Amino acid sequence: MKVRFLVAAMLALLPSRLHRLGGKFLLGWDVHKTARLGHSIIAVRKVTIGAGASIGTGNMIRGLEELTMGEESTISFFNWISGPPLGSGAFIHSPNRYPALIMGRGAAIAGRHIIDCSDTVTFGEFASMGGWRSVVFTHSVDLIRNKQRCTPVTIGDRAAILTNVVLLSGTSVAPRSVVSAGSVVNTPLTKEYTFYRGNPAVAVRDLPETLGYFNRTTPHVD
């Protein structure tokens, strides 16, 4: 893993095309020729990046077994995305954990977020994490049993996570819902077309199915 990290660090210095080709031939990445890679370290065992997807500058992505980015998905800039790799001896009480970041078509992560991928974090199609300083945890302490455990986190299709949100281990956000800025998600949010807010986040009001954000045909917001 140390060798992979050193190679990934050197590739991060290269222009996008050479970064992409170096990852393909030296590390076995599967990266579409139209994908764009900025000056970011991608030290991941299995990398699949679809057409038109992009990773900006200053990201640290390390320790994952898998990074999968669907077509036109985006990781913007200065994000820290990491997890202890399998075989590291971490989280022995969660033997089925799988450290990975899976992003569907058009999913987006804006800048300066922290995503703990001790277990799998999944962004559905057109799901987004906007603003900055949001944190995702996939591990936590079981205080009753005094053990560290991991559980995946899922953000549903076309859901929007606004700025400075905390999502705790084992939580999920329903498709086509919005989590307000500064909220803390500590239980699964299961109702679609809903605006959630607070600490802990609770349903505040229904959202119309006609909301433009939920009906985009492209990942871009004009």
Backbone as CSV, one residue per row, in Angstrom:
resi,resn,N_x,N_y,N_z,CA_x,CA_y,CA_z,C_x,C_y,C_z
1,MET,0.830,-1.213,0.000,0.000,0.000,0.000,0.860,1.256,0.000
2,LYS,2.029,1.192,0.646,2.918,2.347,0.657,3.416,2.659,-0.740
3,VAL,3.729,1.606,-1.522,4.180,1.807,-2.898,3.069,2.430,-3.723
4,ARG,1.841,1.932,-3.551,0.694,2.496,-4.279,0.516,3.974,-3.940
5,PHE,0.674,4.316,-2.673,0.523,5.710,-2.278,1.603,6.582,-2.916
6,LEU,2.836,6.107,-2.938,3.923,6.891,-3.529,3.701,7.096,-5.026
7,VAL,3.257,6.042,-5.717,2.974,6.174,-7.153,1.827,7.157,-7.366
8,ALA,0.773,7.038,-6.551,-0.379,7.948,-6.671,0.028,9.390,-6.412
9,ALA,0.944,9.601,-5.452,1.407,10.956,-5.143,2.185,11.548,-6.314
10,MET,2.989,10.735,-6.970,3.742,11.227,-8.132,2.803,11.526,-9.300
11,LEU,1.796,10.669,-9.504,0.844,10.902,-10.594,0.048,12.184,-10.373
12,ALA,-0.179,12.530,-9.108,-0.953,13.731,-8.789,-0.295,15.006,-9.283
13,LEU,0.997,14.951,-9.561,1.718,16.131,-10.034,1.543,16.353,-11.536
14,LEU,1.000,15.353,-12.230,0.948,15.388,-13.690,-0.325,16.055,-14.206
15,PRO,-0.302,16.528,-15.453,-1.535,17.024,-16.090,-2.570,15.901,-16.184
16,SER,-3.815,16.272,-16.400,-4.919,15.321,-16.347,-4.704,14.097,-17.238
17,ARG,-4.316,14.311,-18.479,-4.187,13.181,-19.412,-3.122,12.209,-18.943
18,LEU,-1.976,12.726,-18.502,-0.909,11.848,-18.036,-1.267,11.195,-16.701
19,HIS,-1.986,11.916,-15.869,-2.476,11.353,-14.613,-3.369,10.147,-14.903
20,ARG,-4.274,10.327,-15.853,-5.202,9.264,-16.218,-4.467,8.050,-16.809
21,LEU,-3.553,8.306,-17.737,-2.822,7.215,-18.376,-1.890,6.512,-17.393
22,GLY,-1.242,7.289,-16.521,-0.362,6.680,-15.529,-1.132,5.789,-14.581
23,GLY,-2.316,6.241,-14.160,-3.139,5.410,-13.301,-3.566,4.127,-13.981
24,LYS,-3.865,4.227,-15.271,-4.301,3.051,-16.022,-3.179,2.024,-16.146
25,PHE,-1.989,2.462,-16.530,-0.916,1.512,-16.823,-0.104,1.108,-15.592
26,LEU,-0.019,1.979,-14.598,0.784,1.660,-13.425,-0.034,1.070,-12.277
27,LEU,-1.307,1.488,-12.185,-2.116,1.063,-11.046,-3.374,0.298,-11.441
28,GLY,-3.600,0.126,-12.748,-4.724,-0.681,-13.202,-6.070,0.004,-13.152
29,TRP,-6.080,1.345,-13.143,-7.341,2.066,-13.105,-8.147,1.866,-14.383
30,ASP,-9.443,1.968,-14.273,-10.344,1.993,-15.417,-10.957,3.394,-15.476
31,VAL,-10.351,4.278,-16.250,-10.752,5.682,-16.304,-11.100,6.039,-17.744
32,HIS,-12.308,6.555,-17.955,-12.726,6.927,-19.308,-11.851,8.056,-19.841
33,LYS,-11.648,8.061,-21.131,-10.752,9.045,-21.748,-11.252,10.480,-21.622
34,THR,-12.546,10.656,-21.344,-13.074,12.023,-21.174,-13.105,12.462,-19.705
35,ALA,-12.699,11.592,-18.803,-12.658,11.973,-17.387,-11.511,12.950,-17.152
36,ARG,-11.658,13.823,-16.153,-10.650,14.837,-15.854,-10.137,14.649,-14.428
37,LEU,-8.829,14.570,-14.302,-8.206,14.346,-12.998,-7.294,15.516,-12.657
38,GLY,-7.580,16.198,-11.576,-6.741,17.293,-11.120,-5.575,16.792,-10.285
39,HIS,-4.897,17.710,-9.632,-3.730,17.366,-8.823,-4.197,16.852,-7.469
40,SER,-4.651,15.609,-7.460,-5.161,14.965,-6.258,-4.535,13.582,-6.114
41,ILE,-4.328,13.161,-4.870,-3.780,11.822,-4.610,-4.933,10.831,-4.534
42,ILE,-4.862,9.796,-5.377,-5.901,8.766,-5.435,-5.218,7.430,-5.168
43,ALA,-5.056,7.089,-3.886,-4.370,5.857,-3.495,-5.432,4.832,-3.100
44,VAL,-6.038,4.214,-4.127,-7.176,3.311,-3.965,-6.891,2.037,-4.740
45,ARG,-7.313,0.904,-4.210,-6.993,-0.364,-4.865,-7.693,-0.512,-6.219
46,LYS,-8.999,-0.219,-6.277,-9.750,-0.362,-7.523,-10.403,0.969,-7.856
47,VAL,-10.081,1.537,-9.022,-10.599,2.841,-9.432,-11.346,2.698,-10.754
48,THR,-12.602,3.127,-10.768,-13.410,3.147,-11.987,-14.052,4.521,-12.091
49,ILE,-13.746,5.246,-13.164,-14.246,6.606,-13.338,-14.876,6.721,-14.725
50,GLY,-16.152,7.115,-14.759,-16.903,7.108,-15.999,-16.710,8.341,-16.860
51,ALA,-17.383,8.337,-18.001,-17.268,9.409,-18.982,-17.697,10.747,-18.388
52,GLY,-16.883,11.771,-18.623,-17.210,13.121,-18.190,-17.096,13.359,-16.695
53,ALA,-16.692,12.364,-15.935,-16.523,12.547,-14.488,-15.258,13.349,-14.222
54,SER,-15.171,13.941,-13.029,-13.992,14.756,-12.741,-13.642,14.729,-11.257
55,ILE,-12.338,14.823,-11.000,-11.802,14.995,-9.657,-10.936,16.247,-9.701
56,GLY,-11.237,17.216,-8.852,-10.518,18.478,-8.864,-9.167,18.399,-8.173
57,THR,-8.685,19.544,-7.732,-7.348,19.660,-7.157,-7.400,19.598,-5.632
58,GLY,-6.342,19.034,-5.045,-6.149,19.084,-3.609,-6.899,18.043,-2.813
59,ASN,-7.474,17.032,-3.472,-8.173,15.971,-2.757,-7.194,14.896,-2.290
60,MET,-7.454,14.342,-1.126,-6.734,13.173,-0.645,-7.729,12.025,-0.561
61,ILE,-7.533,11.009,-1.393,-8.411,9.844,-1.425,-7.517,8.629,-1.219
62,ARG,-7.581,8.018,-0.037,-6.623,6.962,0.272,-7.231,5.907,1.190
63,GLY,-6.672,4.703,1.095,-7.051,3.620,1.983,-8.281,2.850,1.567
64,LEU,-8.936,3.262,0.482,-10.168,2.615,0.047,-9.859,1.369,-0.777
65,GLU,-10.760,0.418,-0.716,-10.688,-0.717,-1.625,-11.231,-0.341,-2.997
66,GLU,-12.189,0.592,-3.027,-12.850,0.916,-4.298,-13.280,2.369,-4.346
67,LEU,-13.030,3.002,-5.474,-13.602,4.302,-5.830,-14.292,4.127,-7.169
68,THR,-15.609,4.269,-7.176,-16.374,4.177,-8.417,-17.134,5.476,-8.609
69,MET,-16.934,6.123,-9.768,-17.614,7.374,-10.094,-18.367,7.187,-11.401
70,GLY,-19.688,7.374,-11.352,-20.492,7.250,-12.553,-20.265,8.398,-13.511
71,GLU,-20.888,8.320,-14.664,-20.756,9.355,-15.685,-21.110,10.727,-15.124
72,GLU,-20.283,11.721,-15.442,-20.494,13.132,-15.089,-20.560,13.379,-13.573
73,SER,-20.083,12.443,-12.778,-20.019,12.700,-11.339,-18.783,13.549,-11.029
74,THR,-18.777,14.185,-9.853,-17.744,15.169,-9.547,-17.305,15.087,-8.087
75,ILE,-15.994,15.132,-7.875,-15.415,15.413,-6.564,-14.640,16.702,-6.754
76,SER,-15.036,17.759,-6.087,-14.522,19.079,-6.400,-13.086,19.294,-5.909
77,PHE,-12.865,19.916,-4.756,-11.489,20.249,-4.369,-11.317,20.173,-2.852
78,PHE,-10.112,19.846,-2.435,-9.701,19.854,-1.025,-10.607,19.022,-0.115
79,ASN,-11.023,17.862,-0.603,-11.765,16.918,0.231,-10.811,15.866,0.800
80,TRP,-11.138,15.378,1.995,-10.365,14.303,2.608,-11.279,13.082,2.675
81,ILE,-10.953,12.066,1.879,-11.780,10.863,1.762,-10.878,9.679,2.061
82,SER,-11.092,9.000,3.182,-10.140,7.977,3.593,-10.805,6.917,4.452
83,GLY,-10.099,5.809,4.604,-10.532,4.742,5.485,-9.405,3.748,5.637
84,PRO,-9.318,3.069,6.773,-8.279,2.052,6.918,-8.541,0.894,5.962
85,PRO,-7.555,0.488,5.184,-7.787,-0.578,4.204,-8.048,-1.919,4.861
86,LEU,-8.655,-2.811,4.108,-8.805,-4.172,4.584,-7.415,-4.760,4.843
87,GLY,-7.310,-5.540,5.872,-6.009,-6.111,6.216,-5.183,-5.239,7.129
88,SER,-5.717,-4.062,7.479,-4.969,-3.153,8.347,-5.098,-3.533,9.818
89,GLY,-6.048,-4.413,10.126,-6.300,-4.780,11.510,-7.301,-3.885,12.204
90,ALA,-7.798,-2.879,11.503,-8.775,-1.960,12.098,-10.175,-2.576,12.085
91,PHE,-10.969,-2.227,13.078,-12.381,-2.583,13.163,-12.608,-4.094,13.048
92,ILE,-11.957,-4.826,13.942,-12.050,-6.293,13.915,-13.457,-6.781,14.243
93,HIS,-14.284,-5.932,14.847,-15.648,-6.326,15.184,-16.627,-6.059,14.046
94,SER,-16.114,-5.557,12.927,-16.928,-5.374,11.720,-16.230,-6.088,10.558
95,PRO,-16.234,-7.432,10.590,-15.447,-8.195,9.601,-15.945,-8.059,8.170
96,ASN,-17.185,-7.609,7.987,-17.748,-7.497,6.640,-17.678,-6.083,6.068
97,ARG,-16.982,-5.186,6.761,-16.900,-3.808,6.270,-16.184,-3.782,4.913
98,TYR,-16.523,-2.773,4.108,-15.902,-2.619,2.790,-15.634,-1.140,2.566
99,PRO,-14.394,-0.700,2.739,-14.076,0.726,2.591,-14.144,1.159,1.128
100,ALA,-15.155,1.946,0.807,-15.371,2.331,-0.598,-16.188,3.606,-0.667
101,LEU,-16.015,4.315,-1.794,-16.876,5.443,-2.150,-17.481,5.130,-3.499
102,ILE,-18.813,5.048,-3.541,-19.542,4.718,-4.760,-20.416,5.912,-5.116
103,MET,-20.233,6.473,-6.307,-20.992,7.635,-6.740,-21.733,7.306,-8.037
104,GLY,-23.048,7.520,-8.018,-23.846,7.282,-9.209,-23.671,8.381,-10.244
105,ARG,-24.354,8.220,-11.351,-24.281,9.189,-12.449,-24.653,10.586,-11.960
106,GLY,-23.806,11.557,-12.238,-24.102,12.942,-11.923,-24.014,13.303,-10.452
107,ALA,-23.580,12.386,-9.598,-23.440,12.708,-8.171,-22.307,13.715,-7.986
108,ALA,-22.391,14.523,-6.923,-21.411,15.593,-6.749,-21.042,15.779,-5.285
109,ILE,-19.748,15.952,-5.043,-19.222,16.322,-3.733,-18.488,17.638,-3.935
110,ALA,-18.933,18.693,-3.268,-18.302,20.000,-3.424,-16.969,20.019,-2.663
111,GLY,-16.566,21.168,-2.123,-15.215,21.287,-1.586,-15.127,21.298,-0.077
112,ARG,-13.975,20.823,0.423,-13.595,20.888,1.837,-14.519,20.086,2.751
113,HIS,-14.873,18.898,2.318,-15.631,17.965,3.146,-14.707,16.852,3.648
114,ILE,-15.147,16.150,4.691,-14.420,14.998,5.217,-15.352,13.791,5.146
115,ILE,-14.920,12.743,4.467,-15.738,11.550,4.304,-14.945,10.342,4.795
116,ASP,-15.426,9.755,5.882,-14.821,8.560,6.467,-15.373,7.336,5.751
117,CYS,-14.502,6.672,5.021,-14.917,5.473,4.291,-14.372,4.212,4.959
118,SER,-14.418,4.177,6.295,-14.099,2.933,6.984,-15.028,1.827,6.502
119,ASP,-16.250,2.193,6.145,-17.194,1.321,5.454,-17.707,2.094,4.239
120,THR,-18.596,1.507,3.480,-18.999,2.081,2.197,-19.871,3.322,2.357
121,VAL,-19.540,4.352,1.588,-20.377,5.543,1.455,-20.886,5.569,0.015
122,THR,-22.205,5.673,-0.134,-22.817,5.634,-1.462,-23.605,6.905,-1.724
123,PHE,-23.347,7.527,-2.871,-24.139,8.656,-3.364,-24.939,8.153,-4.566
124,GLY,-26.263,8.301,-4.518,-27.088,7.874,-5.632,-26.986,8.822,-6.823
125,GLU,-27.721,8.514,-7.863,-27.731,9.328,-9.078,-28.127,10.772,-8.761
126,PHE,-27.316,11.727,-9.200,-27.556,13.164,-9.022,-27.618,13.591,-7.548
127,ALA,-27.220,12.734,-6.622,-27.142,13.144,-5.215,-25.977,14.117,-5.053
128,SER,-26.088,15.044,-4.098,-25.026,16.031,-3.969,-24.758,16.385,-2.515
129,MET,-23.511,16.722,-2.244,-23.090,17.283,-0.963,-22.507,18.648,-1.274
130,GLY,-23.267,19.705,-1.001,-22.859,21.043,-1.380,-22.148,21.777,-0.258
131,GLY,-21.929,23.063,-0.486,-21.299,23.892,0.539,-19.927,23.385,0.919
132,TRP,-19.642,23.425,2.240,-18.355,22.925,2.715,-18.479,22.496,4.172
133,ARG,-17.466,21.780,4.667,-17.327,21.334,6.047,-18.360,20.303,6.487
134,SER,-18.971,19.574,5.584,-19.802,18.446,5.997,-18.899,17.257,6.318
135,VAL,-19.381,16.383,7.201,-18.605,15.221,7.635,-19.490,13.983,7.580
136,VAL,-18.944,12.913,7.020,-19.621,11.615,7.021,-18.789,10.650,7.854
137,PHE,-19.431,9.991,8.829,-18.777,8.954,9.628,-19.402,7.604,9.293
138,THR,-18.573,6.595,9.037,-19.093,5.225,8.911,-18.639,4.351,10.072
139,HIS,-17.929,4.920,11.029,-17.551,4.141,12.217,-18.005,4.876,13.472
140,SER,-18.194,4.111,14.531,-18.612,4.683,15.805,-18.274,3.697,16.919
141,VAL,-18.379,4.173,18.164,-18.134,3.326,19.324,-19.455,2.780,19.853
142,ASP,-19.529,1.468,19.980,-20.652,0.832,20.665,-20.370,0.950,22.160
143,LEU,-21.000,1.936,22.805,-20.694,2.230,24.203,-21.142,1.114,25.142
144,ILE,-22.168,0.380,24.779,-22.650,-0.709,25.623,-21.638,-1.850,25.649
145,ARG,-21.117,-2.207,24.475,-20.190,-3.331,24.370,-18.723,-2.903,24.344
146,ASN,-18.491,-1.572,24.328,-17.139,-1.028,24.306,-16.333,-1.557,23.117
147,LYS,-16.951,-1.452,21.928,-16.311,-1.936,20.711,-16.480,-0.903,19.597
148,GLN,-15.499,-0.836,18.713,-15.585,-0.003,17.522,-16.282,-0.785,16.415
149,ARG,-17.261,-0.171,15.774,-17.989,-0.842,14.702,-18.159,0.088,13.503
150,CYS,-18.377,-0.523,12.336,-18.583,0.233,11.085,-19.925,-0.139,10.478
151,THR,-20.565,0.856,9.867,-21.820,0.638,9.157,-21.880,1.611,7.983
152,PRO,-22.338,1.166,6.812,-22.381,2.043,5.631,-23.308,3.240,5.800
153,VAL,-23.079,4.256,4.965,-23.931,5.447,4.885,-24.368,5.593,3.429
154,THR,-25.658,5.874,3.226,-26.203,5.991,1.875,-26.964,7.298,1.712
155,ILE,-26.672,8.007,0.632,-27.389,9.235,0.262,-28.137,8.936,-1.028
156,GLY,-29.450,9.009,-0.975,-30.283,8.527,-2.072,-30.250,9.388,-3.321
157,ASP,-30.830,8.856,-4.379,-30.888,9.543,-5.671,-31.460,10.957,-5.509
158,ARG,-30.768,11.940,-6.072,-31.214,13.331,-6.155,-31.417,13.997,-4.789
159,ALA,-30.890,13.387,-3.735,-30.924,14.025,-2.426,-29.873,15.125,-2.371
160,ALA,-30.119,16.146,-1.550,-29.186,17.261,-1.404,-28.773,17.403,0.053
161,ILE,-27.469,17.338,0.300,-26.901,17.588,1.616,-26.304,18.992,1.557
162,LEU,-26.822,19.907,2.356,-26.347,21.282,2.318,-25.118,21.447,3.214
163,THR,-24.646,22.657,3.403,-23.345,22.899,4.033,-23.316,22.515,5.515
164,ASN,-22.150,22.038,5.961,-21.866,21.812,7.390,-22.840,20.829,8.040
165,VAL,-23.090,19.722,7.356,-23.968,18.660,7.860,-23.106,17.508,8.379
166,VAL,-23.541,16.844,9.432,-22.876,15.655,9.954,-23.797,14.460,9.747
167,LEU,-23.269,13.413,9.097,-24.004,12.163,8.930,-23.264,11.077,9.699
168,LEU,-23.949,10.437,10.635,-23.319,9.452,11.489,-23.454,8.041,10.922
169,SER,-22.654,7.153,11.460,-22.580,5.773,11.002,-23.955,5.110,10.953
170,GLY,-24.217,4.397,9.849,-25.457,3.648,9.709,-26.646,4.448,9.251
171,THR,-26.456,5.727,8.950,-27.584,6.548,8.541,-27.782,6.506,7.027
172,SER,-28.902,7.048,6.612,-29.206,7.177,5.187,-30.099,8.382,4.993
173,VAL,-30.082,8.898,3.779,-30.928,10.039,3.406,-31.800,9.595,2.241
174,ALA,-33.094,9.770,2.383,-34.035,9.302,1.370,-33.805,9.983,0.031
175,PRO,-34.082,9.288,-1.058,-34.028,9.930,-2.367,-34.939,11.159,-2.404
176,ARG,-34.530,12.151,-3.191,-35.332,13.354,-3.426,-35.749,14.020,-2.104
177,SER,-34.756,14.217,-1.260,-34.987,14.952,-0.018,-33.835,15.922,0.173
178,VAL,-33.984,16.849,1.114,-32.980,17.878,1.366,-32.680,17.900,2.860
179,VAL,-31.374,17.931,3.201,-30.959,18.072,4.596,-30.382,19.471,4.761
180,SER,-30.977,20.261,5.646,-30.623,21.660,5.817,-29.216,21.846,6.379
181,ALA,-28.656,23.018,6.131,-27.323,23.369,6.623,-27.247,23.233,8.141
182,GLY,-26.123,22.682,8.618,-25.870,22.579,10.043,-26.582,21.445,10.748
183,SER,-27.256,20.574,10.022,-28.012,19.485,10.649,-27.106,18.312,11.022
184,VAL,-27.589,17.493,11.955,-26.906,16.262,12.352,-27.856,15.100,12.092
185,VAL,-27.440,14.193,11.214,-28.256,13.035,10.858,-27.779,11.850,11.687
186,ASN,-28.605,11.395,12.648,-28.194,10.278,13.504,-29.124,9.080,13.418
187,THR,-30.140,9.173,12.557,-31.011,8.036,12.263,-31.319,8.059,10.768
188,PRO,-31.730,6.940,10.191,-32.093,6.953,8.779,-33.259,7.899,8.511
189,LEU,-33.126,8.723,7.473,-34.201,9.619,7.033,-34.865,8.943,5.841
190,THR,-36.090,8.500,6.010,-36.678,7.545,5.067,-37.752,8.116,4.146
191,LYS,-38.241,9.327,4.424,-39.358,9.859,3.647,-38.868,10.725,2.496
192,GLU,-39.265,10.373,1.293,-38.891,11.149,0.116,-39.655,12.478,0.065
193,TYR,-39.163,13.386,-0.791,-39.777,14.702,-0.998,-40.007,15.416,0.343
194,THR,-38.945,15.437,1.155,-39.036,15.990,2.503,-37.834,16.869,2.798
195,PHE,-38.073,17.958,3.515,-37.009,18.842,3.991,-36.733,18.501,5.449
196,TYR,-35.462,18.142,5.726,-35.047,17.754,7.073,-34.142,18.837,7.660
197,ARG,-34.280,19.056,8.980,-33.469,20.091,9.615,-33.306,19.776,11.100
198,GLY,-32.144,20.186,11.666,-31.995,20.162,13.114,-30.953,19.186,13.621
199,ASN,-30.786,19.177,14.946,-29.877,18.270,15.651,-30.657,17.615,16.795
200,PRO,-31.180,16.398,16.574,-31.030,15.582,15.369,-31.969,16.052,14.245
201,ALA,-31.621,15.698,13.017,-32.431,16.103,11.865,-33.788,15.399,11.898
202,VAL,-34.847,16.185,11.707,-36.211,15.649,11.658,-36.930,16.263,10.468
203,ALA,-37.999,15.614,10.058,-38.799,16.135,8.941,-39.473,17.442,9.343
204,VAL,-39.311,18.466,8.515,-39.891,19.780,8.790,-41.095,20.042,7.895
205,ARG,-40.948,19.729,6.614,-42.083,19.947,5.709,-41.903,19.098,4.451
206,ASP,-43.010,18.916,3.756,-42.975,18.204,2.479,-42.442,19.119,1.386
207,LEU,-41.864,18.519,0.365,-41.374,19.254,-0.793,-42.148,18.802,-2.029
208,PRO,-42.402,19.706,-2.959,-43.184,19.324,-4.147,-42.398,18.412,-5.083
209,GLU,-43.096,17.461,-5.648,-42.453,16.556,-6.599,-41.978,17.290,-7.842
210,THR,-42.522,18.477,-8.086,-42.155,19.256,-9.273,-40.896,20.102,-9.058
211,LEU,-40.308,20.060,-7.880,-39.116,20.860,-7.589,-38.049,20.631,-8.664
212,GLY,-37.555,21.738,-9.223,-36.622,21.626,-10.342,-35.406,20.787,-10.036
213,TYR,-34.888,20.895,-8.825,-33.684,20.153,-8.450,-33.902,18.646,-8.546
214,PHE,-35.109,18.191,-8.240,-35.403,16.773,-8.264,-35.647,16.248,-9.682
215,ASN,-35.792,17.136,-10.629,-36.153,16.735,-11.980,-35.106,17.106,-13.026
216,ARG,-33.884,17.320,-12.556,-32.813,17.651,-13.482,-32.550,16.517,-14.456
217,THR,-32.156,16.872,-15.645,-31.705,15.865,-16.625,-30.192,15.902,-16.790
218,THR,-29.559,16.889,-16.186,-28.092,16.974,-16.155,-27.680,17.247,-14.709
219,PRO,-26.427,16.968,-14.353,-26.005,17.194,-12.966,-25.790,18.654,-12.610
220,HIS,-25.846,19.533,-13.585,-25.495,20.924,-13.351,-26.662,21.738,-12.802
221,VAL,-26.344,22.698,-11.945,-27.326,23.645,-11.440,-26.975,25.007,-12.048
222,ASP,-27.882,25.580,-12.818,-27.604,26.844,-13.513,-27.503,28.019,-12.548
